[in-house]
Amino acid sequence: MKFKIDSHLLRIIQENPGMQTEPISKIAEDFCKRFIDAGLIEDTPENYGAIVLQATYDKPVIRVLECLSTFLFGELKPIHCDVFDDFCNMTIIGDGNCQVCGGTLEPYDSEEREIPSGDYDIPPTYKVTKYIYKCPVCGQIIQSETEL
């Protein structure tokens, strides 16, 4: 699980000397892991595609602010309201292959093409031309020429 970090918050994160050389994907995973370890966000498929505010609505705001401050600055510091708003509006993405929420795509349907056998007594064979997958979390339908 990871966060989809917007550009404004990413600039603030990369101002931290320890984060300047890290790739964005690693920062997003570490950022999310910090909140999972603190018990502020649960790593469940119900949270995939949701914003952080929805996932932390029942947690004390002061604990969320403390965790955010220590991740961004390495210590407890005041957080500007714009930074907190950006944080609350980040999307939680799962580790699966859905492009929208990160859920795991499941086979839904396929399109097939008939290949005639050339003989009346032998039934034709079929070749799959398109695989169709559906995400059980967000309902996104994705078509692919190859199997995932």
C-alpha positions as a printed NumPy array, in Angstrom:
array([[  0.   ,   0.   ,   0.   ],
       [  1.204,   3.517,  -0.752],
       [  0.054,   7.099,  -1.11 ],
       [ -0.413,   8.956,  -4.38 ],
       [  1.534,  12.097,  -3.424],
       [  0.749,  15.434,  -5.081],
       [  3.531,  17.751,  -6.276],
       [  3.218,  20.356,  -3.479],
       [  3.591,  17.776,  -0.708],
       [  6.355,  16.003,  -2.622],
       [  8.427,  19.22 ,  -2.69 ],
       [  8.083,  19.525,   1.09 ],
       [  9.071,  15.878,   1.593],
       [ 12.116,  16.218,  -0.664],
       [ 13.342,  19.253,   1.307],
       [ 14.149,  16.773,   4.08 ],
       [ 17.859,  15.909,   3.59 ],
       [ 17.277,  12.167,   4.023],
       [ 14.61 ,  12.049,   1.316],
       [ 16.304,  13.957,  -1.522],
       [ 17.819,  10.904,  -3.219],
       [ 14.918,   8.503,  -2.646],
       [ 12.675,   7.577,  -5.622],
       [  9.086,   8.803,  -5.396],
       [  7.657,   5.267,  -5.192],
       [  9.84 ,   4.449,  -2.178],
       [  8.834,   7.703,  -0.469],
       [  5.142,   6.91 ,  -1.083],
       [  5.515,   3.419,   0.405],
       [  7.546,   4.601,   3.427],
       [  5.095,   7.439,   4.043],
       [  2.147,   5.041,   4.079],
       [  4.026,   2.431,   6.137],
       [  4.662,   5.025,   8.828],
       [  0.912,   5.58 ,   9.212],
       [  0.118,   1.853,   9.117],
       [  2.728,   1.144,  11.811],
       [  1.269,   3.932,  13.971],
       [ -2.177,   2.33 ,  13.69 ],
       [ -3.668,   5.348,  11.929],
       [ -4.485,   3.596,   8.631],
       [ -5.417,  -0.042,   8.089],
       [ -4.008,  -1.955,   5.116],
       [ -7.332,  -3.252,   3.824],
       [ -8.82 ,  -3.248,   0.302],
       [-11.666,  -1.042,   1.579],
       [ -9.151,   1.817,   1.839],
       [ -7.822,   1.407,  -1.734],
       [ -8.855,   4.377,  -3.838],
       [-10.036,   6.37 ,  -0.796],
       [ -8.488,   9.608,   0.377],
       [ -6.502,   9.736,   3.621],
       [ -9.213,  11.786,   5.345],
       [-11.701,   8.94 ,   4.852],
       [ -9.244,   6.342,   6.14 ],
       [ -8.311,   8.324,   9.278],
       [-11.696,   9.858,  10.123],
       [-12.019,   7.991,  13.442],
       [ -8.432,   8.621,  14.609],
       [ -7.404,  11.559,  16.824],
       [ -6.199,  14.443,  14.638],
       [ -3.292,  15.171,  17.003],
       [ -1.865,  11.661,  16.414],
       [ -2.19 ,  12.134,  12.647],
       [ -0.429,  15.512,  12.9  ],
       [  2.369,  14.062,  15.048],
       [  3.016,  11.242,  12.581],
       [  2.891,  13.639,   9.618],
       [  5.261,  16.112,  11.288],
       [  7.839,  13.485,  12.214],
       [  7.788,  12.082,   8.679],
       [  8.102,  15.475,   6.976],
       [ 10.53 ,  17.201,   9.323],
       [ 12.054,  14.458,  11.473],
       [ 10.704,  16.16 ,  14.604],
       [  7.531,  17.722,  15.955],
       [  6.949,  21.037,  14.197],
       [  3.841,  23.033,  13.368],
       [  2.247,  22.037,  10.077],
       [  0.748,  24.646,   7.757],
       [ -2.938,  24.08 ,   6.976],
       [ -2.234,  23.811,   3.212],
       [  0.171,  20.937,   3.86 ],
       [ -2.376,  19.183,   6.074],
       [ -5.093,  19.678,   3.434],
       [ -2.82 ,  18.2  ,   0.755],
       [ -2.093,  15.257,   3.036],
       [ -5.785,  14.637,   3.774],
       [ -6.604,  14.658,   0.047],
       [ -3.952,  12.116,  -0.951],
       [ -5.286,   8.895,  -2.456],
       [ -4.413,   5.533,  -0.955],
       [ -3.269,   3.062,  -3.611],
       [ -3.006,  -0.702,  -3.152],
       [ -0.226,  -2.96 ,  -4.399],
       [ -2.315,  -4.665,  -7.093],
       [ -2.493,  -4.033, -10.818],
       [ -5.603,  -1.793, -11.001],
       [ -4.586,   1.584, -12.39 ],
       [ -7.251,   3.471, -10.431],
       [ -7.099,   2.125,  -6.873],
       [ -4.318,  -0.466,  -6.782],
       [ -6.644,  -3.404,  -6.189],
       [ -6.037,  -6.815,  -7.728],
       [ -7.811,  -7.306, -11.05 ],
       [ -9.87 , -10.451, -11.519],
       [-10.813, -12.13 , -14.822],
       [-14.244, -10.896, -15.867],
       [-14.778, -11.855, -19.492],
       [-12.953, -12.465, -22.763],
       [-13.503, -11.974, -26.461],
       [-12.768, -14.946, -28.666],
       [-12.337, -15.497, -32.366],
       [-13.337, -18.699, -34.108],
       [-10.633, -20.533, -36.026],
       [-12.29 , -22.885, -38.533],
       [-10.843, -26.381, -38.699],
       [-11.517, -26.824, -42.41 ],
       [-13.313, -30.101, -41.821],
       [-17.043, -30.364, -41.306],
       [-16.732, -33.164, -38.719],
       [-14.137, -31.407, -36.511],
       [-15.44 , -28.579, -34.353],
       [-13.702, -25.197, -34.7  ],
       [-11.2  , -23.976, -32.128],
       [-11.281, -20.576, -30.485],
       [ -8.506, -18.111, -29.799],
       [ -8.822, -15.429, -27.126],
       [ -8.278, -12.011, -28.711],
       [ -8.982,  -9.81 , -25.714],
       [ -8.987, -10.414, -21.965],
       [-11.312,  -8.339, -19.809],
       [-10.574,  -7.805, -16.109],
       [-12.594,  -6.106, -13.388],
       [-11.374,  -4.62 , -10.122],
       [-13.522,  -5.839,  -7.205],
       [-12.677,  -2.72 ,  -5.189],
       [-13.517,   0.172,  -7.528],
       [-15.31 ,  -1.636, -10.381],
       [-12.86 ,  -0.442, -13.058],
       [-12.966,  -2.626, -16.184],
       [ -9.715,  -3.039, -18.111],
       [ -9.199,  -4.747, -21.465],
       [ -5.881,  -6.312, -22.368],
       [ -4.482,  -8.139, -25.378],
       [ -2.455, -10.408, -23.075],
       [ -3.177, -12.23 , -19.843],
       [ -2.209, -10.372, -16.663]])
